[in-house]
């Protein structure tokens, strides 16, 4: 090769330029990555600061306190963020909680959520083999618990030979379950809480409020009987005895109270 040919092929700055171009590309890539990281950090900080849950509303719960429901929903450290909760519970309900059909979470605002509780329609409970079996208006046993309820009354007098969870209580008169739920809803409507409900062999109903036994008879005029009962009970506070209302109707309005010795 001649010197002329060698000089034509000799480019001393080509490697340098190639190196600079490579470094420039690397700097551009690093700049883009750094910018993206900064944007992500700023966005994350904004989400943490502005979507922090400070207000929680709970609706539909009677068996559990607001605090208990909140503990069931906010199960991890990220649950204090409303945006996280919106993704966690989007199109997903919380199930497997005794006495609760499902729960879902609504995001009201960045710092406020609402927990909606949909409880099972429990009519009452019975004591069976050391446990308390809760049933709905159809008589289906929906829950088994070691604890009695202070929300729905204990039901006594029903005749059955066995109890199976998620199956109907085997009683002769299945209409009694709807009657129980109607009765408990009426009592709740007028802010009265019965301790026990008892049915005799003819399905006459007796309600117990502490030491006061109320004989309601059949379900005839049950609305009118409960309306009258709400005015009578406060006058019987501290007493013990039998309030007889089974003969009450729109004509006689017969009500008597037989007080018993303490």
Residue pairs with C-beta under 8 A, 6 or more apart in sequence:
47 81
47 83
48 81
50 110
50 111
51 81
51 82
51 83
51 84
51 110
51 111
52 80
52 81
52 82
52 111
53 74
53 79
53 80
53 81
53 82
53 85
53 111
53 112
53 113
54 111
54 112
55 108
55 111
55 112
55 113
56 66
56 70
56 112
56 113
56 114
56 115
57 108
57 112
57 113
57 114
57 115
58 66
58 69
58 70
58 114
58 115
58 117
59 114
59 115
59 116
59 117
60 116
60 117
60 118
60 119
61 69
61 117
61 119
62 119
62 151
63 98
63 99
63 100
63 119
63 122
63 149
63 151
64 72
64 99
64 100
64 117
69 103
69 115
69 117
70 115
72 94
72 97
72 103
73 79
73 85
73 89
73 94
73 103
73 105
73 115
74 80
74 85
78 84
79 85
79 88
82 107
82 109
82 110
82 111
82 112
82 113
83 107
83 110
85 105
85 107
85 113
86 105
86 107
88 105
89 104
89 105
92 104
93 102
93 103
93 104
94 100
94 102
94 103
94 104
95 101
95 102
97 103
98 143
98 145
99 119
99 120
99 122
99 134
99 142
99 143
100 117
100 118
100 119
100 120
101 118
101 119
101 120
102 118
103 115
103 116
103 117
103 118
104 115
104 116
105 113
105 114
105 115
105 116
106 113
106 114
106 116
107 113
108 114
120 134
120 136
120 142
120 143
121 136
121 137
121 181
122 134
122 135
122 136
122 142
122 143
122 149
122 151
122 152
123 135
123 136
123 137
123 152
123 155
123 177
123 180
123 181
123 184
124 134
124 135
124 152
124 153
124 154
124 155
124 180
124 181
124 184
124 197
125 132
125 133
125 134
125 135
125 145
125 148
125 149
125 152
125 153
125 154
125 155
126 132
126 133
126 135
126 154
126 155
126 156
126 158
126 163
126 169
127 133
127 148
127 154
128 163
129 163
131 144
131 145
131 146
132 144
132 145
132 146
132 147
132 148
132 149
132 154
133 141
133 143
133 144
133 163
133 165
134 141
134 142
134 143
134 144
134 145
134 149
134 152
135 141
135 142
135 169
135 177
136 142
136 177
136 181
137 177
137 178
137 180
137 181
138 168
138 174
138 177
138 178
139 168
139 169
139 171
139 174
139 176
139 177
140 166
140 167
140 168
140 169
141 163
141 164
141 165
141 166
141 167
141 168
141 169
142 166
143 165
144 165
148 154
150 193
152 184
153 184
153 193
153 194
153 195
153 196
153 197
153 207
154 195
154 196
154 197
155 180
155 196
155 197
155 198
155 199
156 196
156 197
156 198
156 199
157 198
157 199
157 200
158 169
158 171
158 176
158 199
159 171
159 172
160 169
160 170
160 171
161 170
162 170
163 169
168 174
169 177
173 203
176 199
176 203
179 205
179 219
180 197
182 219
182 222
183 197
183 205
183 207
183 222
183 226
184 194
184 197
186 222
186 223
186 226
187 193
187 194
187 207
187 226
190 226
190 227
190 229
190 230
191 230
192 209
192 226
192 229
192 230
192 233
193 209
194 207
194 208
194 209
195 208
195 209
195 210
196 207
196 208
197 205
197 206
197 207
197 208
198 205
198 206
198 207
198 208
199 205
199 206
200 206
203 218
204 215
204 216
204 217
204 218
204 246
205 216
205 217
205 218
205 219
206 213
206 214
206 215
206 216
207 213
207 214
207 216
208 214
209 233
211 239
211 240
211 241
212 233
212 236
212 239
212 240
212 241
212 243
213 241
213 242
213 243
214 229
214 242
214 243
214 245
215 242
215 243
215 244
215 245
215 246
216 222
216 225
216 245
216 246
217 245
217 246
217 247
217 248
218 246
220 249
221 248
221 249
221 250
224 248
224 249
224 250
225 245
225 248
228 245
228 248
228 253
228 255
229 243
229 245
232 243
232 255
232 257
236 243
236 257
239 259
240 259
240 260
240 261
240 262
241 257
241 258
241 259
241 260
242 257
242 258
242 260
243 255
243 256
243 257
244 254
244 255
244 256
244 257
244 258
245 255
247 254
248 254
248 255
